[in-house]
Amino acid sequence: MHIEFRHLRTIKAIHDTGGLARAADLLNITQSALSHQIKGIEDQAGVELFVRRSKPLKLSAAGMKLLAAAEDILPRVADLEAEFAGLIAGKSGRMHIAIECHACFEWLLPVLEQFRKAWPEVDVDIRPGLAFDALPALRREMVDLVISSDPEPLPETDFTPLFDYEPVFVASSANPLAAKDFVEARDFADQTLISYPVERTRLDVFTELLIPARVEPAAIRQVELTAVILLLVASNRGVAVLPDWVVRQLRHNADFVTRPLTAQGKTRRLFAATRADDTARPYIAHFTRLARQEAVKLQRG
C-alpha cells in the first residue's frame, strides 16, 4: 500500500466538502481525475473508503481511519513546509551563542532584546557552559555564534569584527597606584589581582601585560560576578582589569580610579565567530550590526 500526501488531502477534502464535485474544485482537479484517484486508493487498500450512495458522501470505517491519519500528518507537513520556507527566506533559524567573555553581558543583553523584536522566529539561546570550549562547539554545531577576542585560523570558520575595546586598570581611590597616570606590569607585583575564574590565556591582563613581562601578581582572587569584583576593588581588597564598557560607569564615582595599561594603553577587538556557511545568514548579519551599534552607544556613555 502506497499512500501519498495527495491521497490524504483528497480524503480530507471529500470529508470537509461532502461531495466529489466540491472536493474537486477545492483540490483544483477534475471530478473524473478525483474519481480515478479514489479508485486507485481503494484498490491499494483493498477496502472501500466511502459509503456508496450516501448524500452527503460519507467515509466508511476504513475511510475514517485514513482521515485520522490525514488530520494528524497534513498539519505537521504544513508546519515543516512553513519552517523550510522561513529558512530559505532567512526569517527563521537558530542562533545559540557561546561567550568567551564574562563581561560581555553588559552589552549583549540589550543587543539580544533588539534582535528578538526584529527576528521573533529565530531561536536564541546563550550557552555559558560552553564558554571556554566554544570554538570546538561551534564546529560541532552545538552553538552557532561565539563571542571571542581570540581569532584562530580555523577551517570553514569566519571571525567577523564587532568592535574594539580597551582593557582598563581599576583600583580603589585609596590604593597607592591611584597616584599614577598609567600602570605597568611591575605595578601588579605587590597587588592582589581580582579576576574572573577562567584560564589566564583568556584574560587580557595576562595576555597583554603580565605574561609578556613575566610578572606574577602577589595574589589572585577569582570572582564570578563583575558586580562583586567592583565591590572588592572599592573596598581596596585588590585591583582588577576590566573592559572599558564596564568601567565607563565608574568615571564619576569617587571610590574608584581607572588607568590605562601602559602609557600607550592597550586595544583589543571582539569578534563574532560563525561557521562560514552561516555568516551571510540575514539574522546573523543583523546581529553583528546591532552589536556594533550598541558599542557606539556604550562609548558615548
C-alpha positions as CSV (number, residue, x, y, z in Angstrom):
1,M,0.0,0.0,0.0
2,H,1.5,3.3,-1.2
3,I,-0.2,6.4,0.4
4,E,0.9,9.8,-0.9
5,F,0.2,13.2,0.6
6,R,-2.2,13.9,-2.3
7,H,-4.3,10.9,-1.2
8,L,-4.5,12.3,2.3
9,R,-5.5,15.7,1.0
10,T,-8.2,14.0,-1.2
11,I,-9.8,12.2,1.7
12,K,-9.9,15.3,3.9
13,A,-11.3,17.5,1.1
14,I,-14.1,15.0,0.4
15,H,-14.9,14.7,4.1
16,D,-14.9,18.5,4.5
17,T,-17.0,19.3,1.5
18,G,-19.3,16.3,1.5
19,G,-19.1,15.6,-2.3
20,L,-16.9,14.9,-5.2
21,A,-17.7,18.0,-7.2
22,R,-16.9,20.4,-4.4
23,A,-13.8,18.5,-3.4
24,A,-12.5,18.5,-7.0
25,D,-13.0,22.3,-7.0
26,L,-11.1,22.6,-3.7
27,L,-8.3,20.5,-5.0
28,N,-8.3,22.2,-8.4
29,I,-8.6,18.9,-10.3
30,T,-11.4,17.5,-12.5
31,Q,-14.1,15.3,-10.9
32,S,-13.1,12.5,-13.2
33,A,-9.5,12.7,-12.0
34,L,-10.7,12.7,-8.4
35,S,-12.8,9.6,-9.0
36,H,-9.8,7.7,-10.6
37,Q,-7.7,8.7,-7.6
38,I,-10.2,7.4,-5.1
39,K,-10.5,4.1,-7.0
40,G,-6.7,3.8,-7.0
41,I,-6.5,4.3,-3.2
42,E,-9.3,1.7,-2.6
43,D,-7.6,-0.8,-5.0
44,Q,-4.4,-0.4,-3.0
45,A,-6.0,-0.6,0.4
46,G,-8.3,-3.5,-0.6
47,V,-11.3,-1.8,1.2
48,E,-14.0,0.7,0.4
49,L,-13.3,4.1,1.8
50,F,-16.8,5.6,1.3
51,V,-20.3,4.6,2.0
52,R,-21.7,4.4,-1.5
53,R,-25.0,6.2,-2.5
54,S,-24.9,8.4,0.7
55,K,-25.6,12.1,0.5
56,P,-23.5,13.9,1.5
57,L,-20.8,11.4,0.7
58,K,-19.6,9.7,3.9
59,L,-16.5,7.9,4.8
60,S,-16.6,4.3,5.8
61,A,-14.9,3.0,8.9
62,A,-11.7,2.4,6.9
63,G,-12.0,5.9,5.4
64,M,-12.3,7.4,8.9
65,K,-9.0,5.8,9.8
66,L,-7.4,7.3,6.8
67,L,-9.0,10.7,7.6
68,A,-7.5,10.5,11.1
69,A,-4.1,9.9,9.6
70,A,-4.6,12.9,7.2
71,E,-5.6,15.2,10.1
72,D,-2.5,14.2,12.0
73,I,0.0,14.2,9.2
74,L,-1.0,17.1,7.0
75,P,-0.7,19.9,9.6
76,R,2.8,18.6,10.5
77,V,3.8,18.7,6.9
78,A,2.4,22.2,6.5
79,D,4.4,23.3,9.6
80,L,7.5,21.8,8.1
81,E,7.0,23.4,4.8
82,A,6.5,26.8,6.5
83,E,9.6,26.3,8.5
84,F,11.7,25.4,5.4
85,A,10.2,28.4,3.6
86,G,11.3,30.6,6.6
87,L,14.8,29.2,6.5
88,I,15.0,29.8,2.7
89,A,13.8,33.4,3.2
90,G,16.2,33.9,6.1
91,K,13.4,34.7,8.5
92,S,13.8,31.8,10.9
93,G,16.6,29.6,12.2
94,R,18.7,29.1,15.3
95,M,21.3,31.3,16.9
96,H,22.8,29.7,20.0
97,I,25.6,31.8,21.4
98,A,28.7,30.9,23.4
99,I,30.6,33.6,25.2
100,E,34.4,33.7,25.8
101,C,34.0,37.0,27.8
102,H,32.4,37.2,31.3
103,A,31.8,40.9,31.0
104,C,30.1,40.8,27.6
105,F,26.6,40.5,29.1
106,E,26.8,44.3,29.7
107,W,26.3,45.0,26.0
108,L,25.0,41.6,24.8
109,L,21.6,41.6,26.6
110,P,20.5,45.0,25.1
111,V,21.5,43.7,21.7
112,L,19.5,40.5,22.1
113,E,16.5,42.5,23.2
114,Q,16.6,44.4,19.9
115,F,17.3,41.3,18.0
116,R,14.3,39.4,19.5
117,K,11.9,42.1,18.2
118,A,13.4,42.1,14.7
119,W,13.6,38.3,14.4
120,P,10.9,36.7,16.5
121,E,11.1,33.4,14.6
122,V,14.8,32.8,15.4
123,D,15.5,30.6,18.3
124,V,18.1,32.4,20.5
125,D,19.9,31.0,23.5
126,I,23.1,31.7,25.4
127,R,25.3,28.8,26.4
128,P,27.7,30.0,29.1
129,G,28.6,26.4,30.0
130,L,30.4,26.1,26.7
131,A,32.1,29.4,27.0
132,F,35.7,28.1,27.3
133,D,35.4,25.3,24.8
134,A,33.4,27.4,22.5
135,L,35.1,27.2,19.1
136,P,35.2,23.4,19.0
137,A,31.5,23.5,20.0
138,L,30.9,25.9,17.0
139,R,32.5,23.4,14.6
140,R,30.4,20.6,16.1
141,E,27.2,22.7,15.5
142,M,26.4,22.7,19.2
143,V,26.4,26.5,19.0
144,D,26.1,28.9,16.1
145,L,28.0,32.0,17.1
146,V,30.9,32.6,19.5
147,I,31.8,36.0,21.0
148,S,35.6,35.9,21.2
149,S,38.6,38.2,21.3
150,D,41.0,35.4,20.2
151,P,40.5,34.7,16.5
152,E,42.1,31.5,15.3
153,P,42.9,30.2,11.7
154,L,40.2,27.6,11.7
155,P,38.9,25.9,8.5
156,E,35.4,26.9,7.4
157,T,35.1,29.4,10.3
158,D,34.7,33.2,9.9
159,F,35.7,35.8,12.5
160,T,33.6,38.9,11.9
161,P,34.9,42.0,13.7
162,L,32.4,43.6,16.1
163,F,34.2,46.4,17.9
164,D,37.4,47.5,19.6
165,Y,37.7,48.0,23.3
166,E,40.3,48.9,25.9
167,P,41.2,46.7,28.9
168,V,41.4,49.2,31.8
169,F,43.0,49.0,35.2
170,V,40.6,49.6,38.1
171,A,41.6,50.3,41.7
172,S,40.2,51.9,44.9
173,S,40.9,55.6,45.1
174,A,42.8,54.7,48.4
175,N,45.2,52.4,46.5
176,P,48.7,53.8,46.1
177,L,48.5,53.1,42.4
178,A,45.8,55.8,42.2
179,A,48.5,58.4,42.1
180,K,49.9,57.0,38.8
181,D,48.8,58.2,35.3
182,F,49.1,54.6,34.0
183,V,50.1,51.2,35.3
184,E,52.7,48.8,34.1
185,A,53.3,45.1,34.6
186,R,55.6,45.6,37.6
187,D,52.9,47.5,39.4
188,F,51.0,44.2,39.9
189,A,53.8,42.5,41.7
190,D,52.6,43.6,45.2
191,Q,48.8,43.7,44.4
192,T,46.0,41.2,44.7
193,L,44.5,40.8,41.2
194,I,40.8,40.1,41.3
195,S,39.8,38.3,38.1
196,Y,37.1,36.0,36.6
197,P,37.6,32.3,37.2
198,V,39.0,31.5,33.7
199,E,42.3,30.4,32.3
200,R,45.0,33.1,32.1
201,T,45.1,32.8,28.4
202,R,41.5,34.2,28.3
203,L,42.3,37.3,30.4
204,D,43.6,40.5,28.8
205,V,45.7,41.5,31.8
206,F,47.8,38.3,31.4
207,T,47.9,38.0,27.6
208,E,48.5,41.7,27.0
209,L,50.7,42.7,30.0
210,L,51.8,40.2,32.7
211,I,52.8,37.1,30.6
212,P,55.0,39.1,28.2
213,A,56.6,40.9,31.1
214,R,56.9,37.7,33.2
215,V,55.3,39.3,36.1
216,E,53.2,37.5,38.7
217,P,50.7,39.3,40.9
218,A,51.2,39.0,44.7
219,A,47.9,37.1,44.8
220,I,45.0,36.2,42.6
221,R,41.4,36.1,43.8
222,Q,38.8,34.7,41.3
223,V,35.3,36.0,41.3
224,E,32.4,35.1,39.0
225,L,30.4,38.3,39.0
226,T,31.5,41.7,37.7
227,A,29.5,43.5,40.4
228,V,31.4,41.6,43.2
229,I,34.7,42.4,41.6
230,L,33.9,46.1,41.7
231,L,32.7,45.7,45.3
232,L,36.0,44.2,46.3
233,V,38.0,46.8,44.4
234,A,36.1,49.6,46.0
235,S,36.9,48.1,49.4
236,N,40.6,48.1,48.4
237,R,40.8,44.3,48.6
238,G,42.5,44.2,45.3
239,V,42.7,45.6,41.8
240,A,41.2,44.5,38.5
241,V,41.4,44.9,34.7
242,L,38.1,45.2,33.0
243,P,36.8,46.2,29.6
244,D,36.2,49.9,29.1
245,W,32.4,49.4,28.6
246,V,32.3,48.2,32.2
247,V,34.5,50.8,33.9
248,R,33.0,53.7,31.9
249,Q,30.2,53.9,34.5
250,L,32.8,54.5,37.3
251,R,34.3,57.7,35.9
252,H,32.2,59.9,38.2
253,N,32.5,57.5,41.2
254,A,34.9,58.8,43.8
255,D,35.5,55.3,45.2
256,F,37.4,54.2,42.1
257,V,40.2,55.2,39.8
258,T,40.7,53.9,36.3
259,R,44.0,54.0,34.4
260,P,45.3,52.7,31.1
261,L,47.6,49.7,30.9
262,T,51.0,51.3,29.9
263,A,51.5,54.8,28.7
264,Q,50.1,53.9,25.3
265,G,47.1,51.9,26.5
266,K,46.0,48.5,25.1
267,T,43.4,47.9,22.4
268,R,41.6,44.6,21.8
269,R,38.9,43.6,19.3
270,L,35.8,41.4,19.8
271,F,34.7,39.1,17.0
272,A,31.6,37.0,16.2
273,A,32.9,33.6,15.1
274,T,30.5,31.7,12.9
275,R,30.6,28.7,10.5
276,A,31.4,30.0,7.1
277,D,28.2,28.7,5.6
278,D,26.2,30.7,8.2
279,T,28.0,34.1,8.2
280,A,25.8,35.6,5.5
281,R,22.5,34.5,7.0
282,P,20.4,37.7,7.3
283,Y,19.7,37.3,11.0
284,I,23.4,36.7,11.9
285,A,24.5,39.7,9.8
286,H,21.9,41.8,11.6
287,F,23.1,40.7,15.0
288,T,26.7,41.9,14.1
289,R,25.3,45.3,13.0
290,L,23.3,45.6,16.3
291,A,26.4,44.7,18.3
292,R,28.4,47.5,16.6
293,Q,25.6,50.0,17.2
294,E,25.4,49.1,20.9
295,A,29.2,49.5,21.2
296,V,28.9,53.1,19.8
297,K,26.2,53.8,22.4
298,L,28.4,52.5,25.2
299,Q,31.4,54.5,24.0
300,R,29.3,57.7,24.0
301,G,28.3,56.8,27.6
